[in-house]
């Protein structure tokens, strides 16, 4: 199975309670990829620095956490386990260029390490501009 994936968004709806991830994150990048993936019949996942790999309908509370470099190894282990459990064979990871958006480097490192650990193919798709 192939999945389309991107990292979470710093902009979040602050509603109380739980919201589906695709609604919690206020990001055209996330909503656009979710819609495009659905139209193509592909599974879509979001890499959260707090919750790991989540589907678009996964309920999330409001939170504020930017993944830090010292958290990469632990989160990569959790994501690798999730990839294996789901039977994923290929990840198409959509991301900004790290030289333009340095804060996303840990997310890219998690995905690269998780795919390597789970023996999953990784194709990185660089999104032009500064995708929110």
C-alpha positions in Angstrom: 0.0 0.0 0.0 1.1 3.5 -0.8 0.3 6.5 1.4 0.5 10.3 0.8 1.8 12.1 3.8 2.8 15.5 5.0 3.7 17.1 8.3 1.3 18.8 10.7 0.6 22.5 10.9 1.5 25.0 13.6 -1.8 26.8 12.9 -4.6 24.9 14.6 -8.2 25.5 15.5 -8.4 26.1 19.2 -11.9 24.6 19.6 -12.2 22.6 22.8 -12.7 18.9 22.7 -11.6 16.6 19.8 -11.6 17.5 16.1 -10.6 15.3 13.1 -7.0 16.0 12.3 -7.9 17.5 8.9 -10.1 20.0 10.6 -7.8 20.7 13.6 -4.9 21.8 11.4 -5.5 25.1 9.7 -3.5 24.4 6.5 -4.4 24.5 2.8 -1.5 22.1 2.3 -3.1 19.5 4.5 -6.7 20.0 3.3 -5.5 20.1 -0.4 -3.5 16.9 -0.1 -6.3 15.1 1.8 -8.7 16.0 -1.0 -6.3 15.1 -3.8 -5.4 11.8 -2.1 -9.1 10.9 -1.7 -9.8 11.6 -5.3 -6.9 9.4 -6.4 -8.0 6.6 -4.0 -4.9 6.9 -1.9 -4.6 6.9 1.8 -3.5 10.2 3.4 -1.7 10.5 6.7 -0.3 13.5 8.7 2.9 13.3 10.6 2.3 15.0 14.0 5.2 15.8 16.2 3.0 15.1 19.2 0.9 12.1 18.1 2.9 10.4 15.4 1.2 9.2 12.1 -2.5 10.1 12.1 -5.2 9.8 9.5 -7.3 12.8 8.5 -10.3 11.7 10.6 -8.2 10.8 13.7 -9.6 12.9 16.6 -7.1 15.4 18.1 -7.3 17.8 21.0 -5.8 21.3 20.6 -2.1 21.2 21.4 1.0 23.3 20.7 4.2 21.3 20.1 6.9 21.8 17.5 9.0 18.6 17.0 12.5 19.0 18.4 15.7 17.3 17.1 16.1 15.3 20.3 12.7 13.7 19.8 13.4 12.4 16.3 14.6 9.0 17.2 11.7 8.1 19.5 9.1 9.4 17.1 10.8 7.6 14.2 10.4 4.3 16.1 6.7 4.9 16.7 6.1 5.9 13.0 8.1 2.9 11.7 5.9 0.6 13.8 2.7 2.3 12.5 4.0 1.9 8.9 4.6 -1.8 9.4 1.3 -2.4 11.1 -0.6 -0.7 8.3 1.3 -2.7 5.6 2.6 0.5 4.0 5.2 -0.2 1.2 5.7 3.4 -0.1 5.4 6.9 1.4 5.0 9.9 -0.8 6.0 12.7 1.6 5.1 16.3 0.7 7.2 18.9 2.4 8.6 22.4 2.1 12.3 22.7 1.2 14.2 22.5 4.5 16.5 25.4 3.6 13.4 27.6 3.2 11.5 26.3 6.3 14.2 25.0 8.7 11.6 24.1 11.5 10.4 21.1 9.4 13.8 19.4 9.4 13.0 17.2 12.3 9.8 16.0 10.6 11.7 15.1 7.5 14.3 13.3 9.6 11.5 11.3 11.3 10.0 10.2 8.0 13.4 9.2 6.5 14.4 7.2 9.6 11.0 5.6 10.0 10.9 4.5 6.4 14.4 3.1 6.6 13.6 1.2 9.8 10.3 -0.2 8.3 11.9 -1.0 4.9 9.4 1.3 3.2 10.2 3.2 0.1 10.2 7.0 0.5 9.6 9.6 -2.2 10.0 13.2 -1.2 7.9 15.8 -3.0 9.1 19.4 -2.4 6.3 21.9 -2.3 7.2 25.2 -3.8 6.9 28.4 -1.8 6.3 28.4 2.0 3.4 26.0 2.5 1.5 26.4 5.7 
